Amino acid sequence: MPHRPLVTAIGVISGTSMDGIDVAVVDTDGDAVVEAGPGRTYPYPENVRRRLLGLVADPVRARSDPLEELDREVTDAHIEAVRRFMAEQQIDRGRVDLIGLHGQTVYHRPEIRFTRQLGSGQRVARDLGIDTVSRFRHADVASGGEGAPLAPLYHRALAADLQQPLMVLNLGGVANVTYIDGEVVIAFDTGPANAPLDDFMLRRRGVPYDEDGRLTASGTPDAALIRDFMNNPYFERPAPKSLDRQDFHARAQCVETLGDADGAATLAEFTIESVAAA
């Protein structure tokens, strides 16, 4: 059976980690064909990043506040990232069929059928003059899904011609795994990844992450704390399941009793143990 015609799409993703805005171009039929092009990551303006971190740490505000100003700033950052990417890669606007805008996740509670991402697809389309598809998580949650992870759709297309099972692990703010074996696709969030460690580094050292894992590698994980972390009903739930960036943050505060290196090592080991359990 012939494939559908390919379209050229630019994907714009910021997700949960707050590291920056990922921009990439693909040619795809939207199903089983993916021809990946170049990609780049552009950092958020520091004031926007800090405001986002403060917002996600306050779930009441993240769910209920209007956030018009921050939504405009997040949208502006995404528009600027796409403009820079297209200029650097010499991509003519007329060549691009559509933009896929993920938006910045600030609150995610699929168990109550609610998720919230900042970033206006309408404004992106208007300012860049390119049709824009957005609100992926909202649509999936409204249809009864978890709204996350979304990357397995891409993984399935990449694996369309493989003759053996494939597993893909993604470590963002939250970790997720995709297992593909023919028509079987299993995907879910395994637990926290970079978010608790990044926030710990910001509190303790005033830096956004542990560069090259140096501090983590110098520490010793606290085995008792890790056992307590893993004693959480989330890890017993069957897939599909998904997490908010902040779901384990309150429990992770117990590493504040440890030194910098041991605290970082304990949070990193928690990610490892939760992935292994998954």
Backbone bond lengths (Angstrom), bond angles and torsions (degrees), N, CA, C in turn:
res aa  C-N    CA-C-N  psi(-1)  N-CA   C-N-CA  omega(-1)  CA-C   N-CA-C  phi
1 M - - - 1.462 - - 1.528 108.53 -
2 P 1.334 119.16 129.43 1.465 120.35 -178.81 1.522 111.58 -68.58
3 H 1.337 115.02 147.57 1.459 119.96 177.11 1.520 110.07 -74.44
4 R 1.314 115.47 157.58 1.449 121.01 173.23 1.525 109.82 -67.67
5 P 1.339 118.11 158.64 1.467 120.00 179.06 1.529 111.15 -59.01
6 L 1.328 115.32 146.37 1.459 120.06 177.63 1.514 110.70 -79.08
7 V 1.318 115.45 146.45 1.462 121.96 170.58 1.519 108.00 -120.80
8 T 1.314 116.17 154.17 1.462 121.83 176.17 1.524 108.22 -98.64
9 A 1.318 115.43 120.90 1.458 120.73 -176.19 1.519 110.36 -125.91
10 I 1.321 115.83 143.49 1.457 122.14 171.61 1.518 107.44 -107.17
11 G 1.321 116.08 121.91 1.452 121.57 177.10 1.514 110.83 -96.85
12 V 1.334 116.56 135.86 1.465 122.32 -179.25 1.521 107.35 -126.38
13 I 1.318 117.18 115.34 1.457 121.99 -172.14 1.523 109.95 -130.77
14 S 1.330 116.63 133.07 1.462 120.46 171.53 1.515 111.68 -122.02
15 G 1.336 118.34 -26.83 1.460 121.84 167.88 1.509 114.56 60.68
16 T 1.346 116.78 -134.74 1.463 121.55 -172.11 1.516 114.08 -115.06
17 S 1.326 118.38 -15.66 1.463 119.16 -167.96 1.519 113.44 -80.27
18 M 1.335 118.45 -22.67 1.471 124.44 -177.70 1.529 112.58 68.97
19 D 1.343 118.13 10.96 1.459 120.08 179.62 1.520 111.49 -65.05
20 G 1.314 117.03 -35.75 1.445 120.70 -176.70 1.514 109.66 165.49
21 I 1.326 115.82 -164.93 1.459 122.79 -177.87 1.518 107.58 -113.79
22 D 1.331 116.47 117.46 1.464 122.17 179.19 1.522 109.03 -89.03
23 V 1.334 115.96 132.09 1.467 122.04 177.93 1.520 108.22 -128.36
24 A 1.323 117.12 132.26 1.463 121.24 179.43 1.519 109.02 -149.08
25 V 1.341 115.72 158.43 1.457 120.79 178.48 1.523 108.58 -118.58
26 V 1.338 115.77 138.39 1.458 121.62 176.00 1.518 109.44 -136.77
27 D 1.338 114.87 150.46 1.460 121.17 165.89 1.518 106.25 -104.48
28 T 1.328 117.36 127.16 1.457 120.10 -172.79 1.524 111.06 -151.84
29 D 1.344 115.02 153.95 1.461 119.65 171.65 1.522 110.86 -92.96
30 G 1.346 116.84 3.99 1.453 121.38 178.86 1.500 114.12 79.79
31 D 1.357 116.93 9.03 1.457 118.88 -177.35 1.520 111.06 -139.38
32 A 1.327 117.53 -74.12 1.465 120.51 -171.85 1.521 113.69 -122.81
33 V 1.327 118.73 -3.70 1.460 121.60 -178.74 1.520 109.11 -113.74
34 V 1.332 115.98 124.58 1.466 121.92 176.73 1.516 108.28 -135.80
35 E 1.310 116.58 119.95 1.456 121.98 173.32 1.520 106.73 -114.23
36 A 1.327 115.14 100.96 1.466 120.62 -172.30 1.517 111.03 -76.92
37 G 1.334 114.75 137.96 1.449 121.77 174.66 1.514 110.75 -108.87
38 P 1.318 118.13 -160.76 1.464 121.39 -178.23 1.524 112.42 -70.25
39 G 1.310 115.51 160.94 1.463 122.34 176.99 1.504 111.05 -146.09
40 R 1.314 116.75 155.40 1.465 122.79 179.20 1.527 109.18 -145.98
41 T 1.324 115.62 156.70 1.464 121.88 172.39 1.520 108.89 -116.38
42 Y 1.324 115.80 132.42 1.456 121.99 179.82 1.527 108.84 -118.37
43 P 1.323 117.99 127.49 1.469 119.36 -177.72 1.518 111.49 -68.93
44 Y 1.334 114.53 148.22 1.456 119.75 169.69 1.525 109.41 -64.86
45 P 1.332 118.41 149.71 1.465 119.20 163.98 1.525 109.18 -53.80
46 E 1.322 117.64 136.13 1.460 120.50 -170.51 1.526 111.94 -59.04
47 N 1.339 117.72 -37.74 1.461 118.43 -179.96 1.529 111.42 -65.95
48 V 1.326 117.44 -34.62 1.470 120.67 178.00 1.526 109.67 -69.78
49 R 1.312 116.72 -42.62 1.467 119.93 -179.96 1.524 111.35 -60.64
50 R 1.329 116.34 -44.13 1.462 119.09 -179.28 1.529 111.53 -66.48
51 R 1.303 117.16 -37.60 1.458 119.61 177.78 1.526 110.92 -66.49
52 L 1.320 117.36 -37.55 1.457 120.56 177.15 1.525 111.07 -65.11
53 L 1.325 117.03 -42.66 1.463 120.37 178.85 1.524 110.66 -62.50
54 G 1.345 116.52 -40.33 1.452 119.60 177.15 1.515 111.96 -65.76
55 L 1.321 116.61 -35.63 1.456 120.48 -179.19 1.526 111.53 -68.32
56 V 1.332 117.74 -48.11 1.467 119.30 -176.10 1.524 111.50 -67.25
57 A 1.336 116.55 -20.85 1.466 119.94 176.26 1.527 112.17 -78.77
58 D 1.336 117.20 -5.99 1.463 122.53 -179.68 1.530 108.15 -123.31
59 P 1.342 118.68 84.28 1.466 120.54 -171.45 1.523 114.59 -61.59
60 V 1.326 118.11 -27.83 1.467 119.34 178.33 1.522 110.38 -64.60
61 R 1.334 115.89 -47.68 1.470 119.78 176.59 1.516 111.41 -64.28
62 A 1.336 116.15 -43.72 1.465 119.99 -176.31 1.523 111.65 -60.48
63 R 1.325 115.90 -33.31 1.462 119.08 -179.40 1.521 112.05 -83.54
64 S 1.331 118.70 -39.62 1.463 120.50 -163.61 1.522 115.68 -112.21
65 D 1.343 119.89 -25.68 1.461 120.05 -176.70 1.526 110.94 -66.96
66 P 1.333 118.19 149.20 1.469 120.46 179.57 1.537 113.85 -61.80
67 L 1.345 117.13 -43.83 1.479 123.06 173.55 1.531 113.60 61.99
68 E 1.336 117.42 29.43 1.469 119.49 -177.64 1.523 112.22 -60.03
69 E 1.340 117.04 -45.27 1.460 120.01 -177.14 1.520 111.26 -64.68
70 L 1.324 116.95 -45.74 1.459 120.11 -179.32 1.526 110.65 -66.72
71 D 1.320 116.80 -36.41 1.461 119.79 176.88 1.530 110.78 -61.98
72 R 1.328 117.14 -40.47 1.469 120.16 177.11 1.520 110.70 -63.58
73 E 1.336 117.09 -42.65 1.460 120.22 -178.35 1.524 111.57 -66.89
74 V 1.323 116.82 -39.81 1.465 120.27 176.79 1.531 110.15 -64.57
75 T 1.328 116.44 -43.24 1.466 119.90 178.23 1.523 110.70 -62.42
76 D 1.326 117.60 -44.47 1.469 121.22 178.62 1.532 110.95 -59.13
77 A 1.343 116.91 -40.83 1.463 120.36 179.76 1.525 110.89 -64.11
78 H 1.328 117.29 -38.53 1.463 120.56 178.46 1.531 111.13 -69.28
79 I 1.317 117.05 -40.78 1.467 120.35 177.93 1.522 110.33 -61.87
80 E 1.323 116.72 -45.14 1.461 120.60 180.00 1.530 110.80 -64.13
81 A 1.331 117.46 -38.42 1.468 120.38 178.75 1.526 110.57 -62.83
82 V 1.326 117.94 -43.01 1.466 120.74 179.30 1.527 110.42 -66.16
83 R 1.323 116.83 -41.85 1.475 119.58 179.00 1.531 111.06 -61.00
84 R 1.331 116.66 -45.70 1.458 120.23 179.26 1.524 110.86 -61.94
85 F 1.322 115.60 -44.25 1.456 120.03 -178.71 1.523 111.20 -61.10
86 M 1.324 117.23 -46.80 1.457 120.33 -178.60 1.528 111.70 -65.11
87 A 1.344 116.65 -36.66 1.457 119.91 177.76 1.531 111.08 -68.26
88 E 1.333 116.40 -45.20 1.466 120.11 -178.51 1.523 111.89 -65.93
89 Q 1.339 116.95 -36.79 1.462 120.87 -178.33 1.527 112.51 -92.26
90 Q 1.336 116.24 2.34 1.466 122.36 179.61 1.542 111.43 53.24
91 I 1.315 114.10 48.57 1.461 120.96 178.77 1.519 108.77 -97.42
92 D 1.306 117.21 117.96 1.457 121.84 178.96 1.531 109.93 -72.87
93 R 1.316 116.31 137.41 1.464 120.85 -178.18 1.519 111.82 -57.65
94 G 1.321 117.75 -35.04 1.455 120.97 -178.83 1.515 113.83 -67.24
95 R 1.339 116.97 -16.33 1.468 120.09 -179.88 1.532 111.92 -82.34
96 V 1.332 116.87 -18.73 1.464 120.94 -173.21 1.523 109.92 -92.12
97 D 1.334 116.19 123.59 1.460 121.10 -179.69 1.519 112.11 -81.14
98 L 1.321 116.89 -37.26 1.460 118.89 -178.92 1.516 111.26 -160.33
99 I 1.329 114.20 160.72 1.463 123.07 172.47 1.519 107.76 -113.59
100 G 1.319 116.62 134.86 1.461 121.78 171.90 1.514 108.67 -103.54
101 L 1.322 117.23 114.56 1.463 123.02 -175.82 1.519 109.77 -106.48
102 H 1.322 116.61 110.14 1.464 120.43 178.41 1.519 111.00 -73.78
103 G 1.333 117.20 -44.65 1.456 121.26 -175.33 1.515 111.86 88.19
104 Q 1.331 115.46 169.30 1.459 121.98 -178.43 1.525 109.97 -96.34
105 T 1.325 116.96 114.15 1.459 120.86 179.16 1.530 110.03 -69.86
106 V 1.322 116.90 127.73 1.467 120.93 176.62 1.523 112.25 -120.43
107 Y 1.339 117.31 -15.88 1.470 120.21 179.19 1.518 107.62 -159.95
108 H 1.346 116.11 131.78 1.458 118.94 -176.02 1.520 109.16 -143.62
109 R 1.328 115.84 110.08 1.455 121.86 -179.54 1.535 109.10 -136.48
110 P 1.324 117.34 75.82 1.470 118.63 -177.35 1.520 113.42 -64.24
111 E 1.353 117.12 -23.54 1.466 118.97 -178.96 1.525 111.94 -66.43
112 I 1.353 116.74 -21.31 1.465 120.18 173.97 1.525 110.72 -110.78
113 R 1.352 115.12 16.96 1.469 122.49 177.45 1.522 111.54 58.43
114 F 1.342 115.71 47.56 1.463 119.77 -179.25 1.521 109.49 -141.75
115 T 1.324 115.61 134.38 1.460 121.86 172.96 1.523 107.52 -149.50
116 R 1.330 116.66 151.74 1.464 119.65 -177.56 1.523 110.33 -141.32
117 Q 1.330 114.77 126.27 1.459 122.13 174.36 1.517 109.21 -125.58
118 L 1.326 116.56 141.02 1.458 121.70 176.04 1.525 109.31 -93.44
119 G 1.315 115.51 147.68 1.459 121.08 -179.30 1.524 109.65 125.66
120 S 1.319 116.28 120.54 1.458 122.04 -175.20 1.524 110.82 -96.38
121 G 1.325 116.56 111.59 1.457 120.22 175.75 1.515 112.35 -63.03
122 Q 1.334 116.53 -34.46 1.455 120.71 179.43 1.522 111.01 -62.22
123 R 1.340 116.46 -43.65 1.473 119.21 179.30 1.515 112.03 -69.26
124 V 1.333 117.57 -38.33 1.467 120.25 177.18 1.523 109.82 -59.82
125 A 1.334 116.76 -46.39 1.464 120.48 179.30 1.519 111.52 -61.40
126 R 1.336 116.51 -43.30 1.455 120.46 -178.11 1.523 111.54 -66.11
127 D 1.342 117.04 -46.33 1.464 120.06 -174.40 1.524 112.61 -74.32
128 L 1.332 118.24 -32.92 1.459 120.81 -177.49 1.524 112.67 -97.49
129 G 1.340 117.22 -13.17 1.459 120.18 179.45 1.516 113.23 69.35
130 I 1.348 117.42 30.22 1.465 122.30 -179.46 1.530 108.09 -131.64
131 D 1.327 117.05 133.10 1.466 120.64 177.41 1.529 109.49 -53.21
132 T 1.328 116.63 135.39 1.466 122.01 -174.40 1.519 110.33 -128.64
133 V 1.331 115.25 130.27 1.462 122.76 175.86 1.523 107.61 -105.48
134 S 1.331 117.32 134.06 1.463 120.09 -176.07 1.528 109.80 -148.01
135 R 1.341 115.57 -175.21 1.462 123.66 177.22 1.534 112.28 59.80
136 F 1.331 116.21 41.31 1.465 121.48 178.97 1.529 111.15 -62.35
137 R 1.315 116.25 -48.34 1.467 119.38 -177.50 1.532 110.52 -64.10
138 H 1.330 116.09 -43.92 1.467 119.59 179.50 1.527 110.70 -55.90
139 A 1.339 116.31 -45.37 1.460 120.16 -176.98 1.524 111.11 -64.90
140 D 1.336 117.07 -40.56 1.461 120.01 -178.38 1.527 111.40 -68.39
141 V 1.331 116.72 -43.04 1.467 120.05 178.03 1.528 110.28 -63.86
142 A 1.326 117.20 -41.43 1.462 120.52 178.99 1.525 111.80 -63.22
143 S 1.345 116.39 -24.94 1.462 120.87 179.38 1.523 112.32 -90.19
144 G 1.345 116.72 4.31 1.450 120.25 177.96 1.509 114.71 98.51
145 G 1.344 117.64 3.03 1.451 121.28 179.41 1.517 112.41 -88.27
146 E 1.323 115.49 -178.53 1.466 121.61 178.90 1.521 112.55 -84.17
147 G 1.333 118.45 -17.73 1.468 121.05 -178.37 1.506 113.75 76.91
148 A 1.313 118.34 -2.03 1.459 123.61 -179.04 1.527 108.02 -165.56
149 P 1.334 116.94 152.85 1.462 126.40 -10.53 1.532 111.61 -75.94
150 L 1.336 116.43 155.22 1.451 122.16 179.16 1.527 112.95 -98.05
151 A 1.334 117.51 -23.49 1.460 121.37 -176.84 1.525 114.22 -58.59
152 P 1.348 120.83 -27.25 1.467 119.46 179.44 1.524 114.97 -55.58
153 L 1.330 118.44 -28.35 1.466 120.03 175.89 1.527 110.18 -61.45
154 Y 1.315 115.91 -40.56 1.470 121.74 177.62 1.527 110.13 -69.72
155 H 1.333 116.54 -44.07 1.468 119.92 179.34 1.533 110.65 -58.87
156 R 1.329 117.52 -41.34 1.462 120.72 -178.88 1.522 110.92 -62.48
157 A 1.330 116.61 -40.49 1.461 119.59 178.42 1.524 110.77 -65.53
158 L 1.328 116.95 -40.90 1.463 120.16 179.29 1.525 111.74 -63.43
159 A 1.329 116.68 -32.17 1.461 121.48 -174.58 1.520 112.80 -94.70
160 A 1.329 118.30 10.94 1.464 121.41 -171.59 1.524 112.66 -57.71
161 D 1.339 118.02 -33.51 1.463 120.61 -174.84 1.523 113.09 -101.11
162 L 1.336 118.05 4.12 1.460 119.83 -179.60 1.528 111.18 -74.27
163 Q 1.314 115.56 147.07 1.462 120.95 179.90 1.520 112.32 -105.38
164 Q 1.324 117.85 5.69 1.453 120.82 179.85 1.527 109.08 -136.95
165 P 1.338 117.21 160.98 1.465 119.86 -179.81 1.534 112.05 -61.19
166 L 1.320 115.13 152.32 1.467 121.98 179.80 1.519 108.58 -136.20
167 M 1.323 116.15 139.44 1.460 121.16 172.32 1.525 108.23 -124.12
168 V 1.325 116.72 133.85 1.460 122.81 -179.86 1.520 108.34 -120.99
169 L 1.323 116.78 127.49 1.465 122.41 177.90 1.521 109.13 -110.76
170 N 1.328 116.23 127.23 1.458 121.95 177.88 1.525 108.89 -116.83
171 L 1.333 116.20 122.65 1.462 121.43 179.16 1.521 108.69 -109.80
172 G 1.328 116.09 95.37 1.454 121.50 174.96 1.509 109.15 -108.87
173 G 1.327 117.46 -140.63 1.453 119.30 171.62 1.518 109.75 -62.63
174 V 1.345 114.74 -39.13 1.457 124.59 171.87 1.526 106.88 -115.55
175 A 1.335 117.76 149.02 1.459 121.21 177.10 1.520 109.72 -94.52
176 N 1.340 115.67 143.27 1.457 119.32 173.25 1.520 110.23 -141.84
177 V 1.317 115.52 157.25 1.455 121.82 -177.36 1.518 108.98 -129.98
178 T 1.334 115.50 145.48 1.457 122.70 174.43 1.525 108.13 -124.09
179 Y 1.324 117.10 129.41 1.462 122.64 174.42 1.516 107.75 -116.61
180 I 1.340 116.61 126.18 1.466 122.29 -176.85 1.523 108.40 -127.48
181 D 1.325 115.57 127.09 1.461 121.87 175.46 1.519 107.23 -143.81
182 G 1.330 116.38 94.98 1.455 120.76 -174.90 1.512 110.50 64.62
183 E 1.333 116.04 -121.92 1.462 121.04 -179.67 1.530 112.41 -85.29
184 V 1.328 117.04 -6.08 1.460 120.82 -178.88 1.527 109.59 -85.31
185 V 1.323 117.01 123.98 1.468 122.59 175.62 1.530 107.77 -129.62
186 I 1.325 116.28 120.83 1.464 122.06 176.11 1.525 106.72 -120.79
187 A 1.318 117.06 128.41 1.464 119.63 -177.63 1.518 109.89 -148.76
188 F 1.336 116.26 140.56 1.461 120.76 179.46 1.518 109.97 -167.43
189 D 1.329 115.79 164.19 1.460 121.61 173.39 1.527 108.75 -78.35
190 T 1.341 115.59 129.70 1.462 119.70 -177.52 1.523 112.85 -88.32
191 G 1.327 117.33 -24.04 1.461 121.74 -177.32 1.521 109.23 153.82
192 P 1.318 117.56 -169.76 1.463 119.98 179.79 1.524 111.16 -71.95
193 A 1.324 115.97 155.60 1.464 121.05 176.12 1.528 108.61 -129.37
194 N 1.336 117.34 -102.95 1.465 120.04 -173.16 1.523 114.32 -76.63
195 A 1.333 117.92 -24.78 1.464 119.73 -169.59 1.531 113.49 -59.41
196 P 1.343 120.94 -52.33 1.468 118.50 -178.97 1.525 113.01 -63.15
197 L 1.328 116.90 -38.11 1.462 119.99 -179.83 1.531 111.04 -69.32
198 D 1.334 116.65 -42.97 1.470 119.08 178.39 1.526 110.99 -60.98
199 D 1.331 116.70 -43.29 1.459 119.91 -179.50 1.534 111.11 -67.11
200 F 1.315 116.59 -36.13 1.469 121.81 176.03 1.531 110.16 -62.28
201 M 1.328 117.00 -44.43 1.466 120.69 179.39 1.528 111.11 -63.44
202 L 1.329 116.35 -37.12 1.456 119.43 179.74 1.527 110.32 -67.45
203 R 1.326 116.91 -40.37 1.466 120.17 178.71 1.527 111.47 -67.51
204 R 1.303 117.21 -45.78 1.461 121.53 -172.02 1.531 113.49 -83.82
205 R 1.324 116.56 -40.80 1.459 119.81 -171.80 1.531 113.95 -117.49
206 G 1.337 117.11 -6.95 1.460 119.93 -179.66 1.507 114.07 70.83
207 V 1.339 117.53 20.94 1.469 122.46 178.19 1.529 108.02 -121.85
208 P 1.336 118.05 153.60 1.468 119.90 -171.18 1.523 115.11 -78.51
209 Y 1.336 118.47 -13.79 1.467 120.21 -179.84 1.526 108.93 -164.49
210 D 1.330 115.77 168.90 1.460 122.79 179.78 1.518 108.19 -90.47
211 E 1.329 116.88 96.16 1.458 121.34 -173.70 1.524 111.46 -61.23
212 D 1.340 114.73 125.21 1.469 123.02 -179.17 1.527 112.92 58.84
213 G 1.339 117.77 14.22 1.454 120.71 179.07 1.515 114.46 65.83
214 R 1.332 117.11 23.32 1.469 119.77 -173.28 1.520 112.15 -65.06
215 L 1.351 116.83 -46.77 1.463 118.62 -178.81 1.524 110.14 -66.05
216 T 1.321 116.90 -43.86 1.457 120.90 179.75 1.527 111.18 -58.42
217 A 1.324 117.08 -44.27 1.462 121.28 -177.30 1.527 112.46 -65.27
218 S 1.327 116.63 -22.31 1.472 119.64 -177.86 1.523 112.32 -88.79
219 G 1.348 117.14 -5.32 1.458 120.37 -175.61 1.515 113.11 -103.49
220 T 1.323 115.18 173.80 1.462 122.81 177.85 1.523 108.92 -120.14
221 P 1.327 117.96 123.24 1.476 119.78 179.88 1.526 111.32 -64.62
222 D 1.322 115.64 146.81 1.457 121.93 176.13 1.530 107.76 -90.96
223 A 1.331 116.97 107.03 1.459 121.81 -173.48 1.524 111.82 -62.89
224 A 1.335 117.61 -38.05 1.465 120.33 -178.31 1.525 111.01 -65.51
225 L 1.326 116.77 -41.78 1.465 119.58 178.47 1.520 111.23 -64.81
226 I 1.329 116.46 -38.57 1.463 119.31 179.94 1.521 110.65 -65.50
227 R 1.332 117.55 -39.37 1.474 119.72 175.68 1.519 110.70 -60.76
228 D 1.330 116.72 -40.13 1.463 120.04 177.40 1.531 111.09 -64.26
229 F 1.337 116.75 -42.17 1.464 120.37 177.94 1.528 110.74 -58.01
230 M 1.324 115.79 -44.04 1.462 120.26 -175.10 1.529 112.70 -75.35
231 N 1.315 117.40 -12.41 1.463 121.35 177.38 1.532 109.42 -84.64
232 N 1.314 114.80 63.51 1.464 122.03 -175.68 1.522 108.10 -132.23
233 P 1.312 118.67 132.95 1.473 120.23 -175.94 1.517 114.18 -59.78
234 Y 1.342 117.92 -20.27 1.463 119.12 179.76 1.524 111.38 -57.03
235 F 1.328 116.17 -39.21 1.454 119.56 -174.21 1.525 112.63 -72.19
236 E 1.328 117.76 -14.38 1.456 121.55 177.08 1.525 112.49 -92.89
237 R 1.323 116.85 -11.82 1.470 119.39 -178.66 1.523 110.93 -73.01
238 P 1.332 117.65 141.89 1.460 119.77 175.74 1.525 110.93 -75.54
239 A 1.323 115.98 159.31 1.465 121.11 173.23 1.529 108.62 -74.18
240 P 1.347 116.68 153.87 1.466 128.32 1.68 1.524 112.03 -80.62
241 K 1.324 115.37 147.74 1.453 121.02 177.40 1.520 107.66 -156.87
242 S 1.338 116.49 153.77 1.458 120.35 -178.25 1.515 109.66 -146.79
243 L 1.335 114.43 163.18 1.459 122.32 -173.93 1.517 111.38 -125.35
244 D 1.320 115.77 155.72 1.458 122.89 164.71 1.519 108.24 -87.46
245 R 1.317 116.52 152.94 1.468 121.19 179.38 1.524 112.54 -52.99
246 Q 1.324 117.09 -33.67 1.465 121.10 -171.98 1.535 113.43 -96.81
247 D 1.314 118.79 4.70 1.454 119.95 -170.02 1.525 114.14 -57.12
248 F 1.324 118.35 -34.80 1.459 121.02 -176.98 1.532 112.67 -106.12
249 H 1.334 117.11 6.06 1.463 118.70 -173.49 1.524 112.87 -66.94
250 A 1.307 117.90 -40.73 1.468 119.09 -179.22 1.526 110.46 -62.09
251 R 1.336 116.55 -43.46 1.463 119.85 179.06 1.526 111.18 -67.19
252 A 1.333 116.86 -34.47 1.465 120.37 -177.84 1.523 112.90 -70.00
253 Q 1.329 117.69 -12.11 1.462 119.82 179.95 1.530 112.06 -63.45
254 C 1.338 116.96 -16.03 1.467 118.27 -179.83 1.525 112.24 -66.02
255 V 1.348 118.57 -16.41 1.470 119.11 176.96 1.523 111.33 -72.10
256 E 1.337 117.71 -8.04 1.460 119.79 177.83 1.527 111.67 -63.70
257 T 1.320 117.90 -16.57 1.466 120.71 176.07 1.525 112.05 -78.32
258 L 1.340 117.43 -9.94 1.463 122.14 -177.32 1.527 110.43 -99.75
259 G 1.312 115.61 163.17 1.454 121.02 172.30 1.517 110.90 -70.17
260 D 1.332 115.67 171.32 1.463 120.48 -175.88 1.522 112.50 -56.71
261 A 1.335 117.07 -51.66 1.468 120.67 -174.97 1.524 111.15 -66.45
262 D 1.330 117.28 -45.71 1.463 119.86 -178.41 1.532 111.31 -68.59
263 G 1.325 117.54 -35.06 1.460 119.92 176.61 1.513 111.44 -64.19
264 A 1.328 116.45 -44.68 1.463 119.87 178.59 1.523 110.77 -64.03
265 A 1.325 117.35 -42.84 1.463 120.83 179.93 1.522 111.39 -63.65
266 T 1.319 116.80 -37.39 1.468 120.48 -179.75 1.523 110.84 -66.93
267 L 1.323 118.28 -42.98 1.461 120.70 178.81 1.527 111.38 -65.86
268 A 1.334 117.17 -39.25 1.462 120.04 177.74 1.530 111.05 -65.60
269 E 1.330 116.90 -41.31 1.462 120.62 179.85 1.527 111.05 -65.72
270 F 1.329 116.92 -33.40 1.460 120.80 176.09 1.527 110.19 -59.49
271 T 1.342 117.19 -44.37 1.462 120.64 176.56 1.524 110.37 -58.93
272 I 1.324 116.99 -45.66 1.460 121.12 -179.33 1.528 111.31 -60.50
273 E 1.340 116.26 -46.61 1.463 120.41 -178.16 1.531 111.17 -64.47
274 S 1.327 117.28 -39.32 1.463 119.22 -178.94 1.527 111.36 -70.31
275 V 1.342 117.60 -34.99 1.462 120.31 175.11 1.521 110.04 -65.72
276 A 1.331 116.88 -44.49 1.468 119.89 179.59 1.519 110.96 -62.01
277 A 1.329 117.71 -39.07 1.458 120.90 178.33 1.519 111.32 -64.63
278 A 1.327 116.56 -37.99 1.467 120.51 178.38 1.510 111.46 -63.95
